[in-house]
Amino acid sequence: MSAIAPTITHTSLRAEGFSCPSCVAKIEKQVGRVHGVTAVTVKFASARIEIEHDASTVSVEELIAVVAKAGYSARVAAF
């Protein structure tokens, strides 16, 4: 029996609506709970969310929706 290895993808999102550093912890907690996410780092100064995730388990659109549910808007970063 062979196991299929997850395909880990790095996604960068640009977020809006940060007002304080506690926003960082809120987003990291919400996104980190998503099945398929292996790591998440929010950079307050640049308003970037760096996410390592299994693309076959969770899509970029789903990640954006989780950030929105936490109260912030996000979009895929251009760079």
N, CA, C and O atoms as a CHARMM CRD file, in Angstrom:
* protein
*
  316
    1    1 MET  N      0.84600  -1.16400   0.00000 PROA 1      0.00000
    2    1 MET  CA     0.00000   0.00000   0.00000 PROA 1      0.00000
    3    1 MET  C      0.89800   1.23500   0.00000 PROA 1      0.00000
    4    1 MET  O      1.83800   1.31000   0.79100 PROA 1      0.00000
    5    2 SER  N      0.62800   2.18700  -0.85800 PROA 2      0.00000
    6    2 SER  CA     1.43200   3.39900  -0.90800 PROA 2      0.00000
    7    2 SER  C      0.61800   4.58900  -0.43400 PROA 2      0.00000
    8    2 SER  O     -0.57300   4.70200  -0.72200 PROA 2      0.00000
    9    3 ALA  N      1.27100   5.46100   0.28900 PROA 3      0.00000
   10    3 ALA  CA     0.63300   6.68200   0.76400 PROA 3      0.00000
   11    3 ALA  C      1.00800   7.81700  -0.18400 PROA 3      0.00000
   12    3 ALA  O      2.13400   7.88900  -0.67600 PROA 3      0.00000
   13    4 ILE  N      0.06800   8.67900  -0.42300 PROA 4      0.00000
   14    4 ILE  CA     0.32200   9.82400  -1.28400 PROA 4      0.00000
   15    4 ILE  C      0.83300  10.95900  -0.40800 PROA 4      0.00000
   16    4 ILE  O      0.17900  11.35400   0.55700 PROA 4      0.00000
   17    5 ALA  N      1.99200  11.47400  -0.74800 PROA 5      0.00000
   18    5 ALA  CA     2.58000  12.57100   0.02400 PROA 5      0.00000
   19    5 ALA  C      1.82900  13.86600  -0.28300 PROA 5      0.00000
   20    5 ALA  O      1.45500  14.11300  -1.43000 PROA 5      0.00000
   21    6 PRO  N      1.61200  14.68300   0.73400 PROA 6      0.00000
   22    6 PRO  CA     0.91700  15.95000   0.49600 PROA 6      0.00000
   23    6 PRO  C      1.77300  16.88500  -0.35400 PROA 6      0.00000
   24    6 PRO  O      3.00200  16.85300  -0.29100 PROA 6      0.00000
   25    7 THR  N      1.11500  17.70100  -1.13400 PROA 7      0.00000
   26    7 THR  CA     1.78800  18.69200  -1.95100 PROA 7      0.00000
   27    7 THR  C      1.74700  20.00900  -1.19100 PROA 7      0.00000
   28    7 THR  O      0.72300  20.69200  -1.17200 PROA 7      0.00000
   29    8 ILE  N      2.85800  20.35800  -0.56700 PROA 8      0.00000
   30    8 ILE  CA     2.90500  21.57600   0.22800 PROA 8      0.00000
   31    8 ILE  C      3.14400  22.76800  -0.69600 PROA 8      0.00000
   32    8 ILE  O      4.06700  22.77500  -1.51100 PROA 8      0.00000
   33    9 THR  N      2.29900  23.75700  -0.54500 PROA 9      0.00000
   34    9 THR  CA     2.34800  24.97000  -1.34800 PROA 9      0.00000
   35    9 THR  C      2.56900  26.16800  -0.44000 PROA 9      0.00000
   36    9 THR  O      2.04400  26.21800   0.67300 PROA 9      0.00000
   37   10 HSD  N      3.33800  27.12200  -0.91300 PROA 10     0.00000
   38   10 HSD  CA     3.53500  28.37200  -0.17500 PROA 10     0.00000
   39   10 HSD  C      2.64600  29.43500  -0.82100 PROA 10     0.00000
   40   10 HSD  O      2.74600  29.69500  -2.02000 PROA 10     0.00000
   41   11 THR  N      1.78400  30.04000  -0.01900 PROA 11     0.00000
   42   11 THR  CA     0.89700  31.08400  -0.51300 PROA 11     0.00000
   43   11 THR  C      1.13500  32.35900   0.28400 PROA 11     0.00000
   44   11 THR  O      1.21100  32.32900   1.51200 PROA 11     0.00000
   45   12 SER  N      1.25300  33.47900  -0.42300 PROA 12     0.00000
   46   12 SER  CA     1.38200  34.78700   0.22300 PROA 12     0.00000
   47   12 SER  C      0.11700  35.57900  -0.03200 PROA 12     0.00000
   48   12 SER  O     -0.31000  35.75400  -1.17300 PROA 12     0.00000
   49   13 LEU  N     -0.47200  36.05400   1.05000 PROA 13     0.00000
   50   13 LEU  CA    -1.65900  36.88900   0.94600 PROA 13     0.00000
   51   13 LEU  C     -1.33700  38.28600   1.45100 PROA 13     0.00000
   52   13 LEU  O     -0.51100  38.45300   2.34900 PROA 13     0.00000
   53   14 ARG  N     -1.98000  39.27500   0.88100 PROA 14     0.00000
   54   14 ARG  CA    -1.88700  40.64900   1.35200 PROA 14     0.00000
   55   14 ARG  C     -3.18800  40.90900   2.09900 PROA 14     0.00000
   56   14 ARG  O     -4.27100  40.70200   1.55100 PROA 14     0.00000
   57   15 ALA  N     -3.08900  41.36000   3.34400 PROA 15     0.00000
   58   15 ALA  CA    -4.27500  41.57200   4.16900 PROA 15     0.00000
   59   15 ALA  C     -4.52400  43.05500   4.38500 PROA 15     0.00000
   60   15 ALA  O     -3.61300  43.87600   4.28400 PROA 15     0.00000
   61   16 GLU  N     -5.77300  43.38200   4.68300 PROA 16     0.00000
   62   16 GLU  CA    -6.15600  44.75300   4.99500 PROA 16     0.00000
   63   16 GLU  C     -6.98800  44.73900   6.26300 PROA 16     0.00000
   64   16 GLU  O     -7.66600  43.75900   6.56800 PROA 16     0.00000
   65   17 GLY  N     -6.92600  45.84000   6.99700 PROA 17     0.00000
   66   17 GLY  CA    -7.73500  45.95400   8.19900 PROA 17     0.00000
   67   17 GLY  C     -6.96900  45.74100   9.48100 PROA 17     0.00000
   68   17 GLY  O     -7.56900  45.72500  10.55600 PROA 17     0.00000
   69   18 PHE  N     -5.64000  45.57200   9.40100 PROA 18     0.00000
   70   18 PHE  CA    -4.83800  45.42700  10.61900 PROA 18     0.00000
   71   18 PHE  C     -4.87200  46.75000  11.37600 PROA 18     0.00000
   72   18 PHE  O     -4.66500  47.81100  10.78700 PROA 18     0.00000
   73   19 SER  N     -5.12900  46.69100  12.65200 PROA 19     0.00000
   74   19 SER  CA    -5.09800  47.91300  13.44400 PROA 19     0.00000
   75   19 SER  C     -4.13600  47.81400  14.61800 PROA 19     0.00000
   76   19 SER  O     -3.74800  48.83100  15.19200 PROA 19     0.00000
   77   20 CYS  N     -3.75200  46.60500  14.97600 PROA 20     0.00000
   78   20 CYS  CA    -2.84100  46.42300  16.11300 PROA 20     0.00000
   79   20 CYS  C     -2.15500  45.06600  15.99900 PROA 20     0.00000
   80   20 CYS  O     -2.61400  44.20100  15.25300 PROA 20     0.00000
   81   21 PRO  N     -1.06800  44.87300  16.72700 PROA 21     0.00000
   82   21 PRO  CA    -0.35700  43.59300  16.66400 PROA 21     0.00000
   83   21 PRO  C     -1.19500  42.39700  17.13000 PROA 21     0.00000
   84   21 PRO  O     -0.88800  41.26500  16.75600 PROA 21     0.00000
   85   22 SER  N     -2.21900  42.60800  17.91500 PROA 22     0.00000
   86   22 SER  CA    -3.04400  41.47300  18.34300 PROA 22     0.00000
   87   22 SER  C     -3.81100  40.86700  17.16600 PROA 22     0.00000
   88   22 SER  O     -4.26400  39.72400  17.23800 PROA 22     0.00000
   89   23 CYS  N     -3.95400  41.62900  16.09400 PROA 23     0.00000
   90   23 CYS  CA    -4.58800  41.10800  14.88100 PROA 23     0.00000
   91   23 CYS  C     -3.77300  39.93700  14.32800 PROA 23     0.00000
   92   23 CYS  O     -4.32700  38.99000  13.77000 PROA 23     0.00000
   93   24 VAL  N     -2.47100  40.01700  14.49000 PROA 24     0.00000
   94   24 VAL  CA    -1.56800  38.97500  14.01000 PROA 24     0.00000
   95   24 VAL  C     -1.92200  37.63600  14.64500 PROA 24     0.00000
   96   24 VAL  O     -2.08900  36.63300  13.95100 PROA 24     0.00000
   97   25 ALA  N     -2.03400  37.63000  15.96300 PROA 25     0.00000
   98   25 ALA  CA    -2.33700  36.38900  16.68300 PROA 25     0.00000
   99   25 ALA  C     -3.70800  35.84400  16.29300 PROA 25     0.00000
  100   25 ALA  O     -3.88600  34.63200  16.17300 PROA 25     0.00000
  101   26 LYS  N     -4.66400  36.72900  16.09700 PROA 26     0.00000
  102   26 LYS  CA    -6.01800  36.29800  15.73500 PROA 26     0.00000
  103   26 LYS  C     -6.01400  35.58300  14.38000 PROA 26     0.00000
  104   26 LYS  O     -6.61800  34.52000  14.23400 PROA 26     0.00000
  105   27 ILE  N     -5.34100  36.16000  13.40600 PROA 27     0.00000
  106   27 ILE  CA    -5.28800  35.55700  12.07100 PROA 27     0.00000
  107   27 ILE  C     -4.48800  34.25600  12.10500 PROA 27     0.00000
  108   27 ILE  O     -4.91100  33.25400  11.52900 PROA 27     0.00000
  109   28 GLU  N     -3.33200  34.26600  12.77800 PROA 28     0.00000
  110   28 GLU  CA    -2.51800  33.04700  12.84800 PROA 28     0.00000
  111   28 GLU  C     -3.29900  31.90900  13.50000 PROA 28     0.00000
  112   28 GLU  O     -3.19600  30.76000  13.07000 PROA 28     0.00000
  113   29 LYS  N     -4.06900  32.21800  14.52100 PROA 29     0.00000
  114   29 LYS  CA    -4.85300  31.19000  15.20500 PROA 29     0.00000
  115   29 LYS  C     -5.93800  30.61800  14.29000 PROA 29     0.00000
  116   29 LYS  O     -6.09500  29.40100  14.19800 PROA 29     0.00000
  117   30 GLN  N     -6.68700  31.49400  13.61600 PROA 30     0.00000
  118   30 GLN  CA    -7.77700  31.05100  12.73800 PROA 30     0.00000
  119   30 GLN  C     -7.25900  30.24200  11.55800 PROA 30     0.00000
  120   30 GLN  O     -7.77400  29.16200  11.26800 PROA 30     0.00000
  121   31 VAL  N     -6.25300  30.75600  10.88500 PROA 31     0.00000
  122   31 VAL  CA    -5.71800  30.07000   9.70600 PROA 31     0.00000
  123   31 VAL  C     -4.99400  28.78400  10.12100 PROA 31     0.00000
  124   31 VAL  O     -5.07500  27.77400   9.42300 PROA 31     0.00000
  125   32 GLY  N     -4.30100  28.82200  11.23700 PROA 32     0.00000
  126   32 GLY  CA    -3.57200  27.65100  11.71400 PROA 32     0.00000
  127   32 GLY  C     -4.46100  26.47500  12.05600 PROA 32     0.00000
  128   32 GLY  O     -3.99400  25.33600  12.06700 PROA 32     0.00000
  129   33 ARG  N     -5.72200  26.71900  12.33400 PROA 33     0.00000
  130   33 ARG  CA    -6.68100  25.65500  12.66700 PROA 33     0.00000
  131   33 ARG  C     -7.19200  24.90200  11.44300 PROA 33     0.00000
  132   33 ARG  O     -7.76900  23.82200  11.57400 PROA 33     0.00000
  133   34 VAL  N     -6.98700  25.45900  10.26700 PROA 34     0.00000
  134   34 VAL  CA    -7.52500  24.87800   9.04400 PROA 34     0.00000
  135   34 VAL  C     -6.78900  23.58800   8.70900 PROA 34     0.00000
  136   34 VAL  O     -5.55900  23.54400   8.69300 PROA 34     0.00000
  137   35 HSD  N     -7.55900  22.54400   8.44300 PROA 35     0.00000
  138   35 HSD  CA    -6.97600  21.25500   8.05600 PROA 35     0.00000
  139   35 HSD  C     -6.19700  21.43000   6.75800 PROA 35     0.00000
  140   35 HSD  O     -6.73000  21.93800   5.77100 PROA 35     0.00000
  141   36 GLY  N     -4.94800  21.01200   6.76300 PROA 36     0.00000
  142   36 GLY  CA    -4.10200  21.14400   5.58000 PROA 36     0.00000
  143   36 GLY  C     -3.08000  22.25000   5.69700 PROA 36     0.00000
  144   36 GLY  O     -2.12900  22.29700   4.91800 PROA 36     0.00000
  145   37 VAL  N     -3.25800  23.15500   6.66800 PROA 37     0.00000
  146   37 VAL  CA    -2.28500  24.22600   6.88300 PROA 37     0.00000
  147   37 VAL  C     -1.19100  23.69800   7.80400 PROA 37     0.00000
  148   37 VAL  O     -1.47500  23.19900   8.89300 PROA 37     0.00000
  149   38 THR  N      0.05500  23.80900   7.36400 PROA 38     0.00000
  150   38 THR  CA     1.17300  23.32400   8.17000 PROA 38     0.00000
  151   38 THR  C      1.90900  24.45100   8.88000 PROA 38     0.00000
  152   38 THR  O      2.55300  24.21400   9.90200 PROA 38     0.00000
  153   39 ALA  N      1.82600  25.67200   8.36100 PROA 39     0.00000
  154   39 ALA  CA     2.47400  26.81700   8.99300 PROA 39     0.00000
  155   39 ALA  C      1.82900  28.10300   8.51500 PROA 39     0.00000
  156   39 ALA  O      1.40300  28.21100   7.36500 PROA 39     0.00000
  157   40 VAL  N      1.76100  29.07500   9.41200 PROA 40     0.00000
  158   40 VAL  CA     1.24700  30.39500   9.03900 PROA 40     0.00000
  159   40 VAL  C      2.01600  31.45700   9.82300 PROA 40     0.00000
  160   40 VAL  O      2.22500  31.33100  11.03000 PROA 40     0.00000
  161   41 THR  N      2.42900  32.50100   9.11400 PROA 41     0.00000
  162   41 THR  CA     3.13000  33.62200   9.72100 PROA 41     0.00000
  163   41 THR  C      2.50100  34.89900   9.18600 PROA 41     0.00000
  164   41 THR  O      2.37400  35.08400   7.97600 PROA 41     0.00000
  165   42 VAL  N      2.11100  35.77500  10.10100 PROA 42     0.00000
  166   42 VAL  CA     1.55500  37.06600   9.71700 PROA 42     0.00000
  167   42 VAL  C      2.59400  38.13400  10.02800 PROA 42     0.00000
  168   42 VAL  O      3.12200  38.19600  11.13800 PROA 42     0.00000
  169   43 LYS  N      2.87900  38.96300   9.04800 PROA 43     0.00000
  170   43 LYS  CA     3.85400  40.04500   9.20200 PROA 43     0.00000
  171   43 LYS  C      3.08300  41.36300   9.29600 PROA 43     0.00000
  172   43 LYS  O      2.57500  41.87900   8.30100 PROA 43     0.00000
  173   44 PHE  N      3.01100  41.89000  10.51800 PROA 44     0.00000
  174   44 PHE  CA     2.20800  43.08100  10.78800 PROA 44     0.00000
  175   44 PHE  C      2.65900  44.27800   9.95200 PROA 44     0.00000
  176   44 PHE  O      1.83200  44.94900   9.33300 PROA 44     0.00000
  177   45 ALA  N      3.95000  44.54500   9.93200 PROA 45     0.00000
  178   45 ALA  CA     4.46800  45.73700   9.25600 PROA 45     0.00000
  179   45 ALA  C      4.15200  45.76600   7.76400 PROA 45     0.00000
  180   45 ALA  O      3.88000  46.82900   7.20500 PROA 45     0.00000
  181   46 SER  N      4.18800  44.61000   7.12400 PROA 46     0.00000
  182   46 SER  CA     3.94500  44.56400   5.67800 PROA 46     0.00000
  183   46 SER  C      2.55100  44.05500   5.32400 PROA 46     0.00000
  184   46 SER  O      2.19200  43.98900   4.14800 PROA 46     0.00000
  185   47 ALA  N      1.76300  43.69300   6.33800 PROA 47     0.00000
  186   47 ALA  CA     0.39600  43.18300   6.13900 PROA 47     0.00000
  187   47 ALA  C      0.37200  41.96200   5.22800 PROA 47     0.00000
  188   47 ALA  O     -0.51300  41.81600   4.38500 PROA 47     0.00000
  189   48 ARG  N      1.36400  41.08600   5.41200 PROA 48     0.00000
  190   48 ARG  CA     1.43300  39.86200   4.60900 PROA 48     0.00000
  191   48 ARG  C      1.14100  38.65300   5.48100 PROA 48     0.00000
  192   48 ARG  O      1.50500  38.60600   6.65600 PROA 48     0.00000
  193   49 ILE  N      0.48000  37.68200   4.88000 PROA 49     0.00000
  194   49 ILE  CA     0.21700  36.41400   5.53700 PROA 49     0.00000
  195   49 ILE  C      0.89700  35.34800   4.69500 PROA 49     0.00000
  196   49 ILE  O      0.54400  35.14800   3.53200 PROA 49     0.00000
  197   50 GLU  N      1.87100  34.66400   5.28100 PROA 50     0.00000
  198   50 GLU  CA     2.61800  33.61200   4.59800 PROA 50     0.00000
  199   50 GLU  C      2.08300  32.27500   5.10700 PROA 50     0.00000
  200   50 GLU  O      2.10800  32.00900   6.30900 PROA 50     0.00000
  201   51 ILE  N      1.60100  31.43800   4.19200 PROA 51     0.00000
  202   51 ILE  CA     0.95600  30.18200   4.57900 PROA 51     0.00000
  203   51 ILE  C      1.57500  29.01300   3.82600 PROA 51     0.00000
  204   51 ILE  O      1.73800  29.06500   2.60700 PROA 51     0.00000
  205   52 GLU  N      1.91600  27.96900   4.55400 PROA 52     0.00000
  206   52 GLU  CA     2.33600  26.69500   3.96900 PROA 52     0.00000
  207   52 GLU  C      1.14000  25.76300   4.13000 PROA 52     0.00000
  208   52 GLU  O      0.65300  25.56700   5.24300 PROA 52     0.00000
  209   53 HSD  N      0.66700  25.19100   3.03000 PROA 53     0.00000
  210   53 HSD  CA    -0.52400  24.35100   3.10500 PROA 53     0.00000
  211   53 HSD  C     -0.51400  23.27900   2.03600 PROA 53     0.00000
  212   53 HSD  O      0.17900  23.38500   1.02400 PROA 53     0.00000
  213   54 ASP  N     -1.30000  22.24300   2.28500 PROA 54     0.00000
  214   54 ASP  CA    -1.49300  21.16300   1.31900 PROA 54     0.00000
  215   54 ASP  C     -2.55900  21.63800   0.33800 PROA 54     0.00000
  216   54 ASP  O     -3.73400  21.73900   0.69300 PROA 54     0.00000
  217   55 ALA  N     -2.15500  21.92500  -0.87800 PROA 55     0.00000
  218   55 ALA  CA    -3.06500  22.47600  -1.88500 PROA 55     0.00000
  219   55 ALA  C     -4.19100  21.51200  -2.26000 PROA 55     0.00000
  220   55 ALA  O     -5.23600  21.93800  -2.75300 PROA 55     0.00000
  221   56 SER  N     -3.97900  20.22100  -2.02800 PROA 56     0.00000
  222   56 SER  CA    -5.03900  19.26500  -2.35000 PROA 56     0.00000
  223   56 SER  C     -6.08400  19.18900  -1.23200 PROA 56     0.00000
  224   56 SER  O     -7.14400  18.59000  -1.41500 PROA 56     0.00000
  225   57 THR  N     -5.79200  19.78700  -0.08700 PROA 57     0.00000
  226   57 THR  CA    -6.71300  19.76900   1.04700 PROA 57     0.00000
  227   57 THR  C     -7.42700  21.09900   1.22800 PROA 57     0.00000
  228   57 THR  O     -8.62500  21.13200   1.51100 PROA 57     0.00000
  229   58 VAL  N     -6.69900  22.19000   1.06600 PROA 58     0.00000
  230   58 VAL  CA    -7.28000  23.52000   1.26400 PROA 58     0.00000
  231   58 VAL  C     -6.81000  24.44600   0.14400 PROA 58     0.00000
  232   58 VAL  O     -5.62000  24.52300  -0.16000 PROA 58     0.00000
  233   59 SER  N     -7.75700  25.13900  -0.45400 PROA 59     0.00000
  234   59 SER  CA    -7.45000  26.02900  -1.57800 PROA 59     0.00000
  235   59 SER  C     -7.13100  27.44100  -1.08600 PROA 59     0.00000
  236   59 SER  O     -7.40500  27.78800   0.06300 PROA 59     0.00000
  237   60 VAL  N     -6.56100  28.22800  -1.95300 PROA 60     0.00000
  238   60 VAL  CA    -6.26400  29.62200  -1.64500 PROA 60     0.00000
  239   60 VAL  C     -7.56100  30.37000  -1.35100 PROA 60     0.00000
  240   60 VAL  O     -7.60600  31.20800  -0.45000 PROA 60     0.00000
  241   61 GLU  N     -8.60500  30.07300  -2.10000 PROA 61     0.00000
  242   61 GLU  CA    -9.89600  30.72700  -1.88000 PROA 61     0.00000
  243   61 GLU  C    -10.43900  30.41200  -0.48500 PROA 61     0.00000
  244   61 GLU  O    -11.02300  31.27800   0.16600 PROA 61     0.00000
  245   62 GLU  N    -10.24700  29.18400  -0.03300 PROA 62     0.00000
  246   62 GLU  CA   -10.68500  28.81400   1.31400 PROA 62     0.00000
  247   62 GLU  C     -9.87100  29.55200   2.37200 PROA 62     0.00000
  248   62 GLU  O    -10.41600  29.95900   3.39800 PROA 62     0.00000
  249   63 LEU  N     -8.58400  29.72700   2.13500 PROA 63     0.00000
  250   63 LEU  CA    -7.74300  30.46200   3.07400 PROA 63     0.00000
  251   63 LEU  C     -8.18300  31.92000   3.16200 PROA 63     0.00000
  252   63 LEU  O     -8.24600  32.48700   4.25300 PROA 63     0.00000
  253   64 ILE  N     -8.48600  32.52100   2.02700 PROA 64     0.00000
  254   64 ILE  CA    -8.96900  33.90300   1.99900 PROA 64     0.00000
  255   64 ILE  C    -10.28100  34.01500   2.77000 PROA 64     0.00000
  256   64 ILE  O    -10.50500  34.99300   3.48400 PROA 64     0.00000
  257   65 ALA  N    -11.14600  33.01300   2.62400 PROA 65     0.00000
  258   65 ALA  CA   -12.42600  33.00800   3.34400 PROA 65     0.00000
  259   65 ALA  C    -12.21600  32.90800   4.85600 PROA 65     0.00000
  260   65 ALA  O    -12.95700  33.52800   5.61900 PROA 65     0.00000
  261   66 VAL  N    -11.22700  32.14500   5.29700 PROA 66     0.00000
  262   66 VAL  CA   -10.93100  32.02200   6.72800 PROA 66     0.00000
  263   66 VAL  C    -10.44400  33.36700   7.27600 PROA 66     0.00000
  264   66 VAL  O    -10.83500  33.76800   8.37200 PROA 66     0.00000
  265   67 VAL  N     -9.59800  34.05800   6.52200 PROA 67     0.00000
  266   67 VAL  CA    -9.12500  35.38000   6.94100 PROA 67     0.00000
  267   67 VAL  C    -10.31800  36.34100   7.02800 PROA 67     0.00000
  268   67 VAL  O    -10.40300  37.14400   7.95700 PROA 67     0.00000
  269   68 ALA  N    -11.22800  36.25700   6.07100 PROA 68     0.00000
  270   68 ALA  CA   -12.42100  37.10700   6.08800 PROA 68     0.00000
  271   68 ALA  C    -13.29600  36.79800   7.29800 PROA 68     0.00000
  272   68 ALA  O    -13.86500  37.70500   7.90500 PROA 68     0.00000
  273   69 LYS  N    -13.40300  35.53600   7.64300 PROA 69     0.00000
  274   69 LYS  CA   -14.19200  35.13500   8.80500 PROA 69     0.00000
  275   69 LYS  C    -13.58700  35.69600  10.09500 PROA 69     0.00000
  276   69 LYS  O    -14.30100  35.95900  11.06200 PROA 69     0.00000
  277   70 ALA  N    -12.26800  35.87400  10.09700 PROA 70     0.00000
  278   70 ALA  CA   -11.58100  36.45700  11.25200 PROA 70     0.00000
  279   70 ALA  C    -11.76700  37.97600  11.31200 PROA 70     0.00000
  280   70 ALA  O    -11.41900  38.61500  12.30500 PROA 70     0.00000
  281   71 GLY  N    -12.32300  38.54600  10.23300 PROA 71     0.00000
  282   71 GLY  CA   -12.62600  39.96400  10.23300 PROA 71     0.00000
  283   71 GLY  C    -11.71400  40.84000   9.38500 PROA 71     0.00000
  284   71 GLY  O    -11.71000  42.06100   9.53500 PROA 71     0.00000
  285   72 TYR  N    -10.94900  40.22900   8.50400 PROA 72     0.00000
  286   72 TYR  CA    -9.99900  40.97600   7.69500 PROA 72     0.00000
  287   72 TYR  C    -10.15000  40.57600   6.22500 PROA 72     0.00000
  288   72 TYR  O    -10.51200  39.44000   5.91700 PROA 72     0.00000
  289   73 SER  N     -9.87200  41.50900   5.33400 PROA 73     0.00000
  290   73 SER  CA    -9.91700  41.14200   3.92500 PROA 73     0.00000
  291   73 SER  C     -8.51100  40.76100   3.48300 PROA 73     0.00000
  292   73 SER  O     -7.52100  41.29300   3.98500 PROA 73     0.00000
  293   74 ALA  N     -8.44200  39.84300   2.54600 PROA 74     0.00000
  294   74 ALA  CA    -7.13800  39.38700   2.03700 PROA 74     0.00000
  295   74 ALA  C     -7.26900  39.05400   0.56200 PROA 74     0.00000
  296   74 ALA  O     -8.34500  38.73100   0.06000 PROA 74     0.00000
  297   75 ARG  N     -6.13800  39.14500  -0.10800 PROA 75     0.00000
  298   75 ARG  CA    -6.06600  38.75900  -1.52200 PROA 75     0.00000
  299   75 ARG  C     -4.68700  38.19200  -1.77600 PROA 75     0.00000
  300   75 ARG  O     -3.76400  38.40900  -0.99100 PROA 75     0.00000
  301   76 VAL  N     -4.54700  37.47800  -2.85200 PROA 76     0.00000
  302   76 VAL  CA    -3.25100  36.89300  -3.19500 PROA 76     0.00000
  303   76 VAL  C     -2.26900  38.04200  -3.46200 PROA 76     0.00000
  304   76 VAL  O     -2.57500  38.98200  -4.19600 PROA 76     0.00000
  305   77 ALA  N     -1.10300  37.94400  -2.85800 PROA 77     0.00000
  306   77 ALA  CA    -0.07600  38.96800  -3.04800 PROA 77     0.00000
  307   77 ALA  C      0.50800  38.86200  -4.44700 PROA 77     0.00000
  308   77 ALA  O      0.72000  37.76100  -4.95600 PROA 77     0.00000
  309   78 ALA  N      0.76500  39.99300  -5.06100 PROA 78     0.00000
  310   78 ALA  CA     1.29600  40.01400  -6.42000 PROA 78     0.00000
  311   78 ALA  C      2.77000  39.62100  -6.44600 PROA 78     0.00000
  312   78 ALA  O      3.27200  39.18700  -7.48400 PROA 78     0.00000
  313   79 PHE  N      3.45800  39.76200  -5.34300 PROA 79     0.00000
  314   79 PHE  CA     4.89100  39.42400  -5.29000 PROA 79     0.00000
  315   79 PHE  C      5.23300  38.85000  -3.94600 PROA 79     0.00000
  316   79 PHE  O      6.38700  38.50100  -3.69900 PROA 79     0.00000
